[in-house]
Amino acid sequence: MKILKLAERTLARLEGWLIVAFLSIMVVFTFIQVLLRGLYTHGHFKWANTLMGQLDWSEPFVRLLVLWLTFLGASLLTQENKHIKIDLLSAILPPKWLPVRELILSLVCVFISAIMLKTCTDYIKMEMTFGGSMFLHLPSWIGQVILPAGFAMILFRFLLRAIDQGLEIIRGSKK
């Protein structure tokens, strides 16, 4: 279990650094696009339009980074148990049943994440076989790898939560 916790902390650290890096890249490229557009539109600098044409790949790249940020953030929020929840039972169930409810919910989330991971993996395989290309003539599946990777990270986090809840239930029954 300690190795899994260490892996989770390492993953969280990597996700945090990637979020900072990707957000910084997004801000820089978006700022450059806005600056060049303003220089061309209001300053009538033709070189700004030419440079914008050279950077036409940056806008789809920024959109792709938004997708990566979404999954990285979702994984971090899952680790902190701050993900979106529909929680009707906690108000009805007595407090002693809440760990069981958490275990069941975590296992259901593991199952759903596993289905999404399988589906996204199949999608990436199809993209590798039949897919096109994105900006800079890169195969489109390269940017979409975040789909199975994101669901794998979320699945890992819910699996750890399920293990923790199961151990808490076992420890509570021994008292």
C-alpha positions in Angstrom: 0.0 0.0 0.0 2.9 2.3 0.7 4.2 1.9 -2.8 0.7 2.8 -4.2 0.7 6.0 -2.0 4.1 6.9 -3.2 3.0 6.4 -6.8 0.0 8.6 -6.1 2.1 11.4 -4.6 4.6 11.2 -7.5 1.7 11.3 -10.0 0.2 14.3 -8.2 3.5 16.1 -8.3 3.9 15.4 -12.0 0.3 16.4 -12.7 0.9 19.7 -10.9 4.0 20.5 -12.9 2.3 19.6 -16.1 -0.7 21.8 -15.3 1.7 24.8 -14.6 3.7 24.1 -17.7 0.6 23.7 -20.0 -1.2 26.7 -18.6 1.9 28.8 -19.1 2.3 27.6 -22.7 -1.4 28.4 -23.3 -1.1 31.9 -21.9 2.1 32.6 -24.0 0.6 31.4 -27.3 -2.7 33.1 -26.7 -1.0 36.3 -25.8 1.1 36.1 -29.0 -2.0 35.5 -31.1 -3.9 38.4 -29.6 -0.8 40.7 -29.9 -0.2 39.8 -33.5 -3.9 40.2 -34.4 -4.0 43.6 -32.8 -0.8 44.7 -34.5 -2.1 43.7 -37.9 -5.7 44.9 -37.4 -5.0 48.2 -35.6 -1.4 48.9 -36.5 -1.5 47.7 -40.0 1.7 45.8 -39.7 1.8 43.2 -42.5 4.6 41.3 -40.9 2.2 40.5 -38.0 -0.2 38.8 -40.3 2.6 36.8 -41.9 3.8 35.7 -38.5 0.3 34.8 -37.5 0.2 32.5 -40.6 3.4 30.8 -39.4 1.8 30.2 -36.0 -1.5 29.0 -37.3 -0.9 25.7 -35.5 -0.8 27.4 -32.1 -4.6 27.8 -31.8 -5.5 24.1 -32.2 -2.5 23.3 -29.9 -3.9 25.5 -27.2 -7.3 23.8 -27.6 -5.6 20.4 -27.2 -3.9 21.7 -24.0 -7.3 22.6 -22.6 -8.3 18.9 -23.0 -5.0 17.8 -21.2 -5.6 20.4 -18.4 -9.1 19.1 -17.9 -8.0 15.5 -17.4 -5.0 16.4 -15.3 -7.2 18.6 -13.1 -9.9 16.0 -12.9 -7.4 13.4 -11.7 -6.0 15.8 -9.0 -9.5 16.6 -7.8 -10.3 12.9 -7.6 -7.2 12.5 -5.4 -8.4 15.2 -3.1 -12.0 13.8 -3.1 -13.2 17.1 -4.6 -14.6 15.7 -7.8 -18.2 16.2 -8.8 -20.6 14.0 -6.8 -24.2 13.3 -6.7 -24.7 12.5 -3.0 -28.2 11.7 -1.9 -27.5 8.9 0.6 -25.2 10.7 3.0 -28.1 12.7 4.4 -30.3 9.6 4.8 -27.8 7.0 6.0 -26.5 6.8 9.6 -22.9 7.9 10.0 -21.7 4.3 10.6 -22.8 3.3 7.1 -20.9 6.2 5.3 -17.6 4.2 4.9 -19.6 1.4 3.2 -21.3 3.9 0.9 -17.9 5.4 0.1 -16.6 1.9 -0.8 -19.5 1.2 -3.0 -19.3 4.5 -4.8 -15.5 4.1 -5.3 -16.0 0.7 -6.7 -18.7 1.9 -9.1 -16.4 4.8 -10.2 -13.6 2.2 -10.7 -15.9 0.2 -12.9 -17.1 3.2 -14.9 -13.5 4.5 -15.3 -12.4 1.0 -16.5 -15.1 1.1 -19.2 -14.1 4.5 -20.3 -10.4 3.5 -20.3 -11.2 0.5 -22.5 -13.4 2.6 -24.9 -10.7 5.3 -25.2 -8.0 2.8 -25.8 -10.1 1.2 -28.6 -10.6 4.7 -30.0 -6.9 5.4 -30.0 -6.2 2.1 -31.8 -8.8 3.1 -34.5 -7.2 6.6 -34.7 -3.7 5.0 -35.1 -5.1 2.8 -38.0 -7.4 5.2 -39.8 -7.0 8.6 -38.2 -5.7 11.8 -39.9 -3.3 14.4 -38.8 -3.5 17.4 -36.6 -1.3 20.5 -36.6 2.3 20.2 -37.7 1.4 17.0 -39.5 1.4 15.0 -36.3 -0.9 12.0 -36.2 -4.1 12.9 -34.4 -3.9 10.0 -32.0 -0.8 11.6 -30.3 -2.9 14.5 -28.9 -5.7 12.2 -27.9 -3.6 9.9 -25.8 -4.8 12.0 -22.8 -8.2 10.3 -23.1 -7.1 6.8 -22.0 -4.3 8.3 -19.8 -6.8 10.6 -18.0 -9.2 7.8 -17.3 -6.4 5.5 -16.2 -5.2 8.2 -13.7 -8.8 8.6 -12.4 -9.3 4.9 -12.2 -6.1 4.6 -10.2 -7.3 7.3 -7.8 -10.7 5.6 -7.3 -9.0 2.2 -6.8 -6.8 3.7 -4.0 -9.9 5.2 -2.4 -11.7 1.9 -2.6 -8.8 0.1 -1.0 -8.6 2.8 1.8 -12.3 2.5 2.4 -12.2 -1.3 2.5 -9.3 -1.1 5.0 -11.2 1.4 7.1 -14.3 -0.8 7.2 -12.1 -3.8 8.2 -10.4 -1.8 11.0 -13.7 -0.5 12.2 -15.2 -4.0 12.4 -12.3 -5.2 14.5 -13.0 -2.7 17.3 
